[in-house]
Amino acid sequence: MSSPARNRYQPHAIEGRRQAAWRRHDAFRTPPVEGDEPHLYIKPSAPFTSGNIHIGHVRSYSIGDAYARFRRARGDKVLFGFGFDAFGLPAELGAIASGESPSDWVSRCARHMTGQLDRLGFSFDWHRSFISSDPLWYRWSQWLFLTLLEHGLVYRGTGTVDWCDTCQTTLASIQVEPGGTCWRCHNPVRLIELPQWYLKISAYVPENDARLAELQASGLWDEVALASQRDVLGRVDGVELELPAADEEQRLTVFTPYGDALGEARFVLMSARHPEVERWVRDEQVLAELEQLRAGGWERSAREAETIPVVDTRVRVRGPAGSELPVLVSPIVDGRFGPTAVLGVPSRDRSDEVIAGRLGLADEDAEQASDPGPVAGGVRAAVRYRAYDFTISRQRSWGTPIPIVYCESCGPVPVAQEQLPVLLPLDVRPTGQGNPLAELADFVDTTCPSCGGPGRRETDTLDCHFDALWLWLPVCVPPEAREQSLEEILALPDLRQWLPSERVVAGSDSGNFVFDQRIVTKALRDIGPLAFLADGECFAGCLFHEMVIREHRKMSKHLGNVVEPDELVERYGADTVRLAVLYAARPQRSLNWSDSAVLRCHRFLTQVWEYSHEKLAQAGVASESEGELTDTSEHLRARLLKWRETGVEKITEDMAQLEMHSAVRNVMRLFDRIKDFEKRVLARQPALGAADLEVLVDSLRTLSQLLAPFSPHMAEELWVAFGGDEQCTQTPWPGVSFQVAA
């Protein structure tokens, strides 16, 4: 019989024992895969080394961990690795604030955050963990840069970019907040022209679009994830047609989503990034205006139609209805249709109406017919995408060095791949202003890889978004192979065994990252290293969860509404915290944090623990006695068995679909059914008989198996108490009889 102390729910003691057992038996090491054994790779998000794990991380990793444990319990071989996204501005600013080097900041944060994750009991294979700022790993970013550069998918360009004056760096479009402010410092962002390195995603955007139907049909991508991919695409369906210049010397292809209103067009808008814009700017004064706009920039707040710059090229084209239309240049096109040319149709589009009003074009030719009749050259269906090439270089010191040398004789020269990695100096101390890497002569001054003459290294670094393009791949590499050459690593059978990832679990703000990871996978498929991924998809399935909020507002320190996971774990235990974030809301819904969910789950676990031990003690006494008791509860036992069977079916289905919220609530309902069974029996007879206790205890044993993905520490202890192997480090799923490795 259990001791009274063991019968009380003591989460810290329970969790300490289980975690010690997991470490002792190396429970979560990725198993070798042989033949056609079921196996799958579950990818969690890679957090920034920001200092602490927040409650949003707990939600994300609780979902992924519950799924990994469920699949292991079903007998699958599971790869569930983890890594830190350690480069970029967040780490640099953290280091500045703490007065230490970025490398020291990252190391300290990674150690602390790893300890927090361990305390929560997540089943990551830490042997496969990585930190992206380790040279062993950022050589992957440099290799990817050179590989894409060689195949024309990375290029040097001069163009309009988002620029933050405070941070003194360019920003990707996803780093600009809806209000036109910097994602990091929240100060205004403007547009300027700078020479930059670009990633040519436009080459694969149409395929990313076309394959969405396949992803949806698979049933492994949830609607939030699919919607995020559509949103990044920014697909617009419409028509395109050729409009001749008034002098008939050239023709311009224009697009419009209003194919039924061609005759209502009043002007043509071109993107400043349109590949033919220079051909249409013939006047020297207009060219000067355009160059001034590009070089001087404009405030991000001036991107609305009322204030955004518009340059009249003074060139006219013959519109669909035969009248002359002015050709204008404005960046307003890019955010809606990409770098293209579009018809301005004020009668259909609010932005076009505003621009027409600004230029006095709104009422021009008001009687013009909507139906222009036949259009020379014809009108054809067309698609435009908002997603387009973006800059991947940043004027910051804490990032992957770009493997390029500038030579006065040879120009930009790539570093040979066998010379990777180009090492980042660790003694640079950023101040938050400019790029101190550019001032470090020992780094900058080098020799040209081509002619051997003097050269200067590229002092821009790769944006951490570029690092993220490969962060799904390193955990597939076994630890013993990590120091091999990249060519040897890419030839490993492990990649073919684990890829594509069966599921990625991440926040709903990860859509851009996943979109671009899909792009790069297709590129590497065509180049060769990932040719075995025929559809070019790195993730077979994807679940995006919404954020954790409090009082219906985003959590932030300045609002004083942050929930500290460490404090919750200290007070209630890891199992309660994990269960609470799953119980409180479906992954696809925002979790409006309330302490009531924690209290509810803590009560539940306490009741399960104490009730289970109470019934085990009763079953032990009943097995030793031969008392006379009339059996009146056979039909109730049959009903409990049916409830249990139905519960297992529902929870299994929930888990397979990553409906953790529903699964947890169904576990709770099953516990209520078990307790209800006892009440109904005792209403008929004075005590539970041996047969009653047998089916009740067996149902509680099943309950412990179903609870294991969510609250694994307590569930495994119960499983052992119910007669499971004391060396158990993986509770099997009901109905699974595989041999659980000690």
Secondary structure, 3 states (H helix, E strand, C coil): CCCHHHHCCCHHHHHHHHHHHHHHCCCCCCCCCCCCCCEEEEEECCCECCCCCCHHHHHHHHHHHHHHHHHHHCCCEEECCCEEECCCHHHHHHHHHHCCCHHHHHHHHHHHHHHHHHHCCCCCCHHHCEECCCHHHHHHHHHHHHHHHHCCCEEEEEEEEEEECCCCEEECHHHECCCCEECCCCCEEEEEEEEEEEECHHHCHHHHHHCHHHHHHHCCECHHHHHHHHHHHCEEEEEEEEEEECCCCCEEEEEECCHHHHHHCCEEEECCCCCCHHHHCCCHHHHHHHHHHHHHCEEHHHHCCCCCCCEEEEEEEECCCCCEEEEEECHHHHHHHCCCEEEECCCCCHHHHHHHHHHCCCCCCCCCCCCCCCCCCCEEEEEEECCCCEECEECCCCCEECCEEEECCCEEEECCHHHCCCCCCCCCCCCCCCCHHHHCHHHHEEECCCCCCEEEECCCEECHHHHHHHCCCHHHCCHHHCCCCHHHHHCCHHHHHHCCECEEEEEHHHHHHHHHHHHHHHHHHHHCCCCCCCCCCCECCEEEECCEEECCEECCHHHCCCCCHHHHHHHHCHHHHHHHHHHCCCCCCCEEECHHHHHHHHHHHHHHHHHHHHHHHHHHHHHHCCCCCCCCCHHHHHHHHHHHHHHHHHHHHHHHCCCHHHHHHHHHHHHHHHHHHHHHHHCCCCCCCHHHHHHHHHHHHHHHHHHCCCCHHHHHHHHHHCCCCCCCCCCCCCCCCCCCCC
